[in-house]
Amino acid sequence: MGVYVLAKIIATLGPASFHLTKEMDEYVDMYRINLSHAPLDTLQECLHRIHKASDIPVCIDTEGSQLRTGDFGLKLNPYRTGDYIKITDACGDKTQLSLTPRIDLKLGDVITTCNTEFTMESCDFAKVTMGGTVEPHKAASLSREIELASITVKDKSAINIAEVLGVQTYLLSFTEHPKDILDFRALISNTKDIFAKIESTKGIAWLKEIEEISDALLIDRHDMSREIGLIKTAFNVREIIKKSRKPVYVSVDFSFTTEHIGDITGLIDMGAQGLLLTKDTAAGPDPVGTVKHMRELCS
């Protein structure tokens, strides 16, 4: 059995919580802005607003090398099995799927997102082979390997804003090679911290080298499990926490259920030094209550 430590809490800010930082401050160690959802044109205003209301530090979580759904006119977009739709990087709707960044698709490619599957019938059009409901800005996977830039254009613009406004910590999404850390380090001040987000088999394969040049590791279990499944993800989390010489943070869901309480206390017992709250504080019904109960568990 491990020894319980005072685990740090990172809370993601979003529509449900940007205005609640004063109430959340006493329970939180760091706030997170997720560039996969936060618009670039409001980032500067958001950082100013947070700094004015709170002394808690803010970290920026990059988009990173991940295929994602793009913008849609609606929050929930249903697609029926057998329908034919266009793949676009413009705004999506029931007749077209928005995907970003723009990539060259081939006949037979299979796109999977939000438990919905699309098979390319040409370079532009796909057949819905497993119907479902797709949300904007959600991770997507392709049936073949593709190379994506580890730092997006949006990431670079956000870094410029964050550096001016004194952000001290960055979370590098989908860190898959030590070069990703080195490339990112070249864009920020030497004194800043980089948390390498481990969420793919490539990241696991290069873990030792990534760990050596990052300041901490952050495991995103949701994205990792999409690639390797829930059971292998659980074993990988345990091994990474056990063997890492750097602080390890883990993303968690928390709705004050027996299942979630057991999960969080188990992670702390393993030796996780921090926990990341995502949708529960960004868009959940009770962000303040969530961080309050989390602090009780982590103390």
JOLIN-V267267 format. One record per backbone hydrogen bond with DSSP energy under -1.0 kcal/mol. NH is the residue of the N-H (numbers start at 0). CO is the residue of the C=O. If there is no record, write none. Layout:
nh=NH co=CO
nh=NH co=CO
This chain:
nh=6 co=4
nh=6 co=297
nh=7 co=272
nh=9 co=274
nh=10 co=29
nh=11 co=276
nh=12 co=31
nh=15 co=281
nh=16 co=13
nh=17 co=13
nh=19 co=16
nh=23 co=19
nh=24 co=20
nh=26 co=23
nh=27 co=24
nh=28 co=8
nh=29 co=8
nh=30 co=56
nh=31 co=10
nh=32 co=58
nh=34 co=60
nh=36 co=33
nh=37 co=33
nh=41 co=38
nh=42 co=39
nh=45 co=41
nh=46 co=42
nh=47 co=43
nh=48 co=44
nh=49 co=45
nh=50 co=46
nh=51 co=47
nh=52 co=48
nh=53 co=49
nh=58 co=30
nh=59 co=168
nh=60 co=32
nh=61 co=170
nh=65 co=63
nh=67 co=99
nh=68 co=137
nh=69 co=97
nh=72 co=91
nh=76 co=133
nh=78 co=131
nh=81 co=127
nh=82 co=79
nh=84 co=125
nh=85 co=94
nh=86 co=123
nh=87 co=96
nh=91 co=70
nh=92 co=95
nh=96 co=85
nh=98 co=87
nh=99 co=67
nh=107 co=119
nh=108 co=105
nh=110 co=117
nh=111 co=140
nh=112 co=115
nh=115 co=112
nh=116 co=129
nh=117 co=110
nh=118 co=126
nh=119 co=108
nh=120 co=124
nh=121 co=124
nh=125 co=84
nh=126 co=118
nh=127 co=82
nh=128 co=116
nh=129 co=116
nh=131 co=78
nh=133 co=76
nh=139 co=66
nh=140 co=111
nh=142 co=109
nh=155 co=151
nh=156 co=152
nh=157 co=153
nh=158 co=154
nh=159 co=155
nh=160 co=156
nh=161 co=157
nh=162 co=158
nh=163 co=159
nh=164 co=160
nh=166 co=161
nh=169 co=192
nh=170 co=59
nh=171 co=194
nh=174 co=196
nh=179 co=176
nh=181 co=177
nh=182 co=178
nh=183 co=179
nh=184 co=180
nh=185 co=181
nh=186 co=183
nh=187 co=184
nh=191 co=188
nh=192 co=167
nh=194 co=169
nh=195 co=215
nh=196 co=171
nh=197 co=217
nh=203 co=199
nh=204 co=200
nh=205 co=201
nh=206 co=203
nh=209 co=205
nh=210 co=206
nh=211 co=207
nh=214 co=193
nh=215 co=193
nh=216 co=246
nh=217 co=195
nh=218 co=248
nh=219 co=197
nh=223 co=219
nh=224 co=220
nh=225 co=221
nh=227 co=223
nh=228 co=224
nh=232 co=228
nh=233 co=229
nh=234 co=230
nh=235 co=231
nh=236 co=232
nh=237 co=233
nh=238 co=234
nh=239 co=235
nh=240 co=236
nh=241 co=237
nh=242 co=238
nh=243 co=239
nh=248 co=216
nh=249 co=273
nh=250 co=218
nh=251 co=275
nh=260 co=256
nh=261 co=257
nh=262 co=258
nh=263 co=259
nh=264 co=260
nh=265 co=261
nh=266 co=262
nh=267 co=263
nh=268 co=264
nh=269 co=265
nh=270 co=266
nh=271 co=266
nh=272 co=247
nh=273 co=247
nh=274 co=7
nh=275 co=249
nh=276 co=9
nh=281 co=277
nh=282 co=278
nh=289 co=285
nh=290 co=286
nh=291 co=287
nh=292 co=288
nh=293 co=289
nh=294 co=290
nh=295 co=291
nh=296 co=292
nh=297 co=293
